[in-house]
Amino acid sequence: MKRNNIGFFCLIFSICLSIQPACAQMVFIKSAKITFEKKVNIKEGLANNQWLSDEVKEKMGKYRTTNLEYSFNDSASIYRAKPKESLGDNAFFFSSDNTDELFTDFTKSNRVKRKSIMGDDFILKDSIPRLKWKIMHDLRKIAGYECRKAIATINDTVTVVAFYTDEILLKGGPEGFTGLPGMILGLAIPRYRTTWFATKVEAKNVPILNIAPPTKGKRTDTEKDFKKLFDLYTRYDDKKSPRKIEDVKKELYSLFL
């Protein structure tokens, strides 16, 4: 009887050893820094532009490229451009500091945005928008992670293609896109000729990051404060056909980096 017990425990032990390596690979990331490369196809966008010569278009190169950083812990994230980031691989664009950033609090379902408008920084508060995602079967490897494809629609007719990984638990992503069963590591909006793809995920030995919302900037909490921003933002609009505040808000909270 004892021999049978010993044999049984040895069998269980050997099974556990065989399972252990597979389990060890399933490490879910709760805190990390992700570098995204944003690429805008400027050559395609200016193809029908009559004001620029073909020679100037050729010198501009094909893409305008920027690198952005997305830092997160298990409940919040901050998304911003890297300092003194080059805006392209050609002389047509110049280097500059982009002070825009987006803080998202997933526990409270809200976000805080710092946006530069007419040379001034403004603090805008908003709730996390909800998108209706359709998850597809397509898979793609991005920055070492297996990602699944998903599709959504914004602004009624604009298609968004995303690739997310469930190895990163936070349901976040670049440019404020959220709501999938994991982190979005790839994003494409064909109509805007723009893509965002993760090039690096710094997850090893990264501590739980202390992430806070931006505070430096003019407040827009009250109706009076927002009216000042609205007047500044629409200063050069056609006064005969003024825009609605709701339409301006959509622009202010749209893609921003």
Helices and strands as residue ranges (DSSP letters): H 2-25, E 32-41, H 42-45, H 54-59, E 63-72, E 76-81, E 101-105, E 110-117, E 120-127, E 134-142, E 145-154, E 158-165, G 174-176, E 183-189, G 190-192, E 194-202, E 218-219, H 223-233, H 245-252
